[in-house]
Amino acid sequence: MSTANLTILGVMLLVGVASALGLYKAGGKSQKADTADQDVKDAQGALNRALAMAQAEADKPATESDILARLNRGNA
């Protein structure tokens, strides 16, 4: 093989390796994005559960002593 052919082959190999590395890194970023999306969904689910618990607490009937305690604290 001539020097020109070896040079072309070397450049093609470098481009191939660089492309493979770029695709590998892009795949990792995609996986990180999927993980972040799942984290957001998990946080939203936890927030929804906390809000449902707070709403259930607010909706439960209050006893007379609870109402008087809130009035005394000024939270009625």
Distance bins in CASP14 RR format, pairs under 12 A and 6 or more apart:
PFRMAT RR
TARGET T0000
AUTHOR 0000-0000-0000
RMODE 2
METHOD distances of the structure
MODEL  1
1 7 0 0 0 0 1 0 0 0 0 0 0
1 8 0 0 0 0 1 0 0 0 0 0 0
1 9 1 0 0 1 0 0 0 0 0 0 0
1 10 0 0 0 0 0 1 0 0 0 0 0
2 8 0 0 0 0 1 0 0 0 0 0 0
2 9 0 0 0 0 0 1 0 0 0 0 0
3 9 0 0 0 0 0 1 0 0 0 0 0
3 10 0 0 0 0 0 1 0 0 0 0 0
4 10 0 0 0 0 0 1 0 0 0 0 0
4 11 0 0 0 0 0 1 0 0 0 0 0
5 11 0 0 0 0 0 1 0 0 0 0 0
5 12 0 0 0 0 0 1 0 0 0 0 0
6 12 0 0 0 0 0 1 0 0 0 0 0
6 13 0 0 0 0 0 1 0 0 0 0 0
7 13 0 0 0 0 0 1 0 0 0 0 0
7 14 0 0 0 0 0 1 0 0 0 0 0
8 14 0 0 0 0 0 1 0 0 0 0 0
8 15 0 0 0 0 0 1 0 0 0 0 0
9 15 0 0 0 0 0 1 0 0 0 0 0
9 16 0 0 0 0 0 1 0 0 0 0 0
10 16 0 0 0 0 1 0 0 0 0 0 0
10 17 0 0 0 0 1 0 0 0 0 0 0
10 18 0 0 0 0 0 1 0 0 0 0 0
11 17 0 0 0 0 0 1 0 0 0 0 0
11 18 0 0 0 0 0 1 0 0 0 0 0
12 18 0 0 0 0 0 1 0 0 0 0 0
12 19 0 0 0 0 0 1 0 0 0 0 0
13 19 0 0 0 0 0 1 0 0 0 0 0
13 20 0 0 0 0 0 1 0 0 0 0 0
14 20 0 0 0 0 0 1 0 0 0 0 0
14 21 0 0 0 0 0 1 0 0 0 0 0
15 21 0 0 0 0 0 1 0 0 0 0 0
15 22 0 0 0 0 0 1 0 0 0 0 0
16 22 0 0 0 0 1 0 0 0 0 0 0
16 23 0 0 0 0 1 0 0 0 0 0 0
16 24 0 0 0 0 0 1 0 0 0 0 0
17 23 0 0 0 0 0 1 0 0 0 0 0
17 24 0 0 0 0 0 1 0 0 0 0 0
18 24 0 0 0 0 0 1 0 0 0 0 0
18 25 0 0 0 0 0 1 0 0 0 0 0
19 25 0 0 0 0 0 1 0 0 0 0 0
19 26 0 0 0 0 0 1 0 0 0 0 0
20 26 0 0 0 0 0 1 0 0 0 0 0
20 27 0 0 0 0 0 1 0 0 0 0 0
21 27 0 0 0 0 0 1 0 0 0 0 0
21 28 0 0 0 0 0 1 0 0 0 0 0
22 28 0 0 0 0 1 0 0 0 0 0 0
22 29 0 0 0 0 1 0 0 0 0 0 0
22 30 0 0 0 0 0 1 0 0 0 0 0
23 29 0 0 0 0 0 1 0 0 0 0 0
23 30 0 0 0 0 0 1 0 0 0 0 0
24 30 0 0 0 0 0 1 0 0 0 0 0
24 31 0 0 0 0 0 1 0 0 0 0 0
25 31 0 0 0 0 0 1 0 0 0 0 0
25 32 0 0 0 0 0 1 0 0 0 0 0
26 32 0 0 0 0 0 1 0 0 0 0 0
26 33 0 0 0 0 0 1 0 0 0 0 0
27 33 0 0 0 0 1 0 0 0 0 0 0
27 34 0 0 0 0 1 0 0 0 0 0 0
28 34 0 0 0 0 1 0 0 0 0 0 0
28 35 0 0 0 0 1 0 0 0 0 0 0
28 36 0 0 0 0 0 1 0 0 0 0 0
29 35 0 0 0 0 0 1 0 0 0 0 0
29 36 0 0 0 0 0 1 0 0 0 0 0
30 36 0 0 0 0 0 1 0 0 0 0 0
30 37 0 0 0 0 0 1 0 0 0 0 0
31 37 0 0 0 0 0 1 0 0 0 0 0
31 38 0 0 0 0 0 1 0 0 0 0 0
32 38 0 0 0 0 0 1 0 0 0 0 0
32 39 0 0 0 0 0 1 0 0 0 0 0
33 39 0 0 0 0 0 1 0 0 0 0 0
33 40 0 0 0 0 0 1 0 0 0 0 0
34 40 0 0 0 0 0 1 0 0 0 0 0
34 41 0 0 0 0 0 1 0 0 0 0 0
35 41 0 0 0 0 0 1 0 0 0 0 0
35 42 0 0 0 0 0 1 0 0 0 0 0
36 42 0 0 0 0 0 1 0 0 0 0 0
36 43 0 0 0 0 0 1 0 0 0 0 0
37 43 0 0 0 0 0 1 0 0 0 0 0
37 44 0 0 0 0 0 1 0 0 0 0 0
38 44 0 0 0 0 0 1 0 0 0 0 0
38 45 0 0 0 0 0 1 0 0 0 0 0
39 45 0 0 0 0 0 1 0 0 0 0 0
39 46 0 0 0 0 0 1 0 0 0 0 0
40 46 0 0 0 0 0 1 0 0 0 0 0
40 47 0 0 0 0 0 1 0 0 0 0 0
41 47 0 0 0 0 0 1 0 0 0 0 0
41 48 0 0 0 0 0 1 0 0 0 0 0
42 48 0 0 0 0 0 1 0 0 0 0 0
42 49 0 0 0 0 0 1 0 0 0 0 0
43 49 0 0 0 0 0 1 0 0 0 0 0
43 50 0 0 0 0 0 1 0 0 0 0 0
44 50 0 0 0 0 0 1 0 0 0 0 0
44 51 0 0 0 0 0 1 0 0 0 0 0
45 51 0 0 0 0 1 0 0 0 0 0 0
45 52 0 0 0 0 1 0 0 0 0 0 0
46 52 0 0 0 0 0 1 0 0 0 0 0
46 53 0 0 0 0 0 1 0 0 0 0 0
47 53 0 0 0 0 0 1 0 0 0 0 0
47 54 0 0 0 0 0 1 0 0 0 0 0
48 54 0 0 0 0 0 1 0 0 0 0 0
48 55 0 0 0 0 0 1 0 0 0 0 0
49 55 0 0 0 0 0 1 0 0 0 0 0
49 56 0 0 0 0 0 1 0 0 0 0 0
50 56 0 0 0 0 0 1 0 0 0 0 0
50 57 0 0 0 0 0 1 0 0 0 0 0
51 57 0 0 0 0 0 1 0 0 0 0 0
51 58 0 0 0 0 0 1 0 0 0 0 0
52 58 0 0 0 0 0 1 0 0 0 0 0
52 59 0 0 0 0 0 1 0 0 0 0 0
53 59 0 0 0 0 0 1 0 0 0 0 0
53 60 0 0 0 0 0 1 0 0 0 0 0
54 60 0 0 0 0 0 1 0 0 0 0 0
57 66 0 0 0 0 0 1 0 0 0 0 0
58 66 0 0 0 0 0 1 0 0 0 0 0
58 70 0 0 0 0 0 1 0 0 0 0 0
60 66 0 0 0 0 1 0 0 0 0 0 0
61 67 0 0 0 0 0 1 0 0 0 0 0
62 68 0 0 0 0 1 0 0 0 0 0 0
62 69 0 0 0 0 1 0 0 0 0 0 0
62 70 1 0 0 1 0 0 0 0 0 0 0
62 71 0 0 0 0 0 1 0 0 0 0 0
62 75 0 0 0 0 0 1 0 0 0 0 0
62 76 0 0 0 0 1 0 0 0 0 0 0
63 69 0 0 0 0 1 0 0 0 0 0 0
63 70 0 0 0 0 0 1 0 0 0 0 0
64 70 0 0 0 0 0 1 0 0 0 0 0
64 71 0 0 0 0 0 1 0 0 0 0 0
65 71 0 0 0 0 0 1 0 0 0 0 0
65 72 0 0 0 0 0 1 0 0 0 0 0
66 72 0 0 0 0 0 1 0 0 0 0 0
66 73 0 0 0 0 0 1 0 0 0 0 0
66 75 0 0 0 0 0 1 0 0 0 0 0
66 76 0 0 0 0 0 1 0 0 0 0 0
67 73 0 0 0 0 0 1 0 0 0 0 0
67 74 0 0 0 0 0 1 0 0 0 0 0
67 75 0 0 0 0 0 1 0 0 0 0 0
67 76 1 0 0 1 0 0 0 0 0 0 0
68 74 0 0 0 0 0 1 0 0 0 0 0
68 75 0 0 0 0 0 1 0 0 0 0 0
68 76 0 0 0 0 1 0 0 0 0 0 0
69 75 0 0 0 0 1 0 0 0 0 0 0
69 76 0 0 0 0 1 0 0 0 0 0 0
70 76 1 0 1 0 0 0 0 0 0 0 0
END
